[in-house]
Amino acid sequence: MVFNYYKKSEVNQFNFIRIPKVLMTEEPFDSLSLQSKLLYGMLIDRMSVSGKNQWIDEENRVYIVYPIQEIQKDMRVSKHKAIDCLAELESIGLVEKRLKGNGRAAHLYVKNFVSASV
């Protein structure tokens, strides 16, 4: 397969998943797999949409709804791997999952590690 060079008018043609550089460079995040770091970037992306949609709880915290099946599809991974990646983020405190019950989707809270002491 032969790929073309980018032209000036094409350099901004994509949406990007932003992964905070600190996840790659700082020791507290060394234990996270690259796939979990990618998922964190995807969660941040979804969080911006949640903010626009006013998905905010009673304590003024933005939450997202991102079912495992969607994570699995978006990351092109198995259900087991999607669950593992989310569990990795939960285990170090970057994500908190709140089950809602009665068939309602869980709320995911993406934590802001910049304001925490790492």
C-alpha positions in Angstrom: 0.0 0.0 0.0 1.3 3.4 -0.9 0.3 6.4 1.2 0.3 10.1 0.1 2.0 13.0 1.8 -0.2 15.4 3.8 -1.0 18.6 2.1 -1.3 21.9 4.1 -5.1 21.8 3.8 -5.2 18.3 5.3 -3.3 18.7 8.5 -6.4 19.3 10.7 -8.7 16.7 9.1 -8.8 14.3 12.1 -10.3 14.3 15.5 -7.8 13.1 18.1 -7.8 11.3 21.4 -5.6 13.4 23.8 -3.6 11.4 26.3 -2.0 13.4 29.0 1.8 13.2 28.6 2.2 12.7 32.3 0.6 9.3 32.0 3.6 8.3 29.9 6.3 10.1 31.8 5.5 10.0 35.5 6.3 7.1 37.9 2.8 6.8 39.5 1.4 5.8 36.2 4.1 3.3 35.1 1.9 0.3 36.1 -0.8 1.3 33.6 -0.9 -0.6 30.3 -0.8 1.5 27.1 -4.3 0.4 26.4 -5.5 1.7 29.8 -3.8 5.0 29.0 -5.6 5.1 25.7 -8.9 4.4 27.4 -8.2 7.3 29.8 -7.8 9.6 26.8 -11.1 8.3 25.4 -12.8 8.9 28.7 -11.6 12.5 28.8 -13.0 12.9 25.3 -16.4 11.6 26.3 -16.3 13.8 29.4 -16.2 16.9 27.3 -19.4 15.8 25.6 -21.0 15.0 29.0 -20.2 18.6 30.2 -21.9 20.0 27.2 -24.9 17.7 27.8 -25.1 18.8 31.4 -24.4 15.3 32.8 -23.5 16.7 36.2 -24.4 15.2 39.5 -25.7 16.9 42.7 -22.1 17.7 43.8 -21.3 19.5 40.5 -19.1 16.6 39.2 -19.2 15.7 35.5 -19.9 12.0 34.8 -19.9 9.9 31.7 -21.9 6.9 30.6 -19.7 4.5 28.6 -20.9 0.9 28.6 -18.3 -1.8 28.4 -19.8 -2.9 25.0 -19.0 0.6 23.6 -15.5 0.6 25.1 -14.9 -2.8 23.6 -16.1 -1.7 20.2 -14.3 1.7 20.2 -11.0 0.1 21.3 -11.4 -3.0 19.1 -10.7 -5.3 22.1 -12.4 -8.2 23.8 -15.0 -7.6 26.6 -12.4 -9.0 29.0 -9.7 -6.6 27.9 -12.2 -3.6 28.1 -13.1 -4.6 31.7 -9.4 -5.0 32.6 -8.5 -1.6 31.2 -11.3 0.1 33.2 -10.3 -1.9 36.3 -6.7 -0.7 35.9 -7.8 2.9 35.9 -10.1 2.3 38.9 -7.3 0.5 40.8 -5.1 3.6 40.9 -8.0 6.0 41.3 -8.2 7.7 37.9 -11.8 6.5 37.4 -14.6 5.8 39.9 -17.6 3.8 38.8 -21.0 4.3 40.5 -23.6 1.6 39.8 -27.1 3.1 39.4 -29.2 -0.1 39.6 -32.6 -0.8 38.1 -31.1 -1.5 34.7 -29.6 2.0 34.4 -26.1 2.4 33.1 -23.3 3.1 35.6 -21.9 6.6 35.9 -18.1 6.8 35.4 -16.3 9.7 37.1 -13.0 10.5 35.4 -10.6 11.9 38.1 -8.4 15.0 37.6 -4.9 13.8 38.6 -3.5 17.3 38.0 -5.3 18.6 41.2 -4.2 15.6 43.2 -0.9 15.1 44.9 1.0 12.4 43.0 
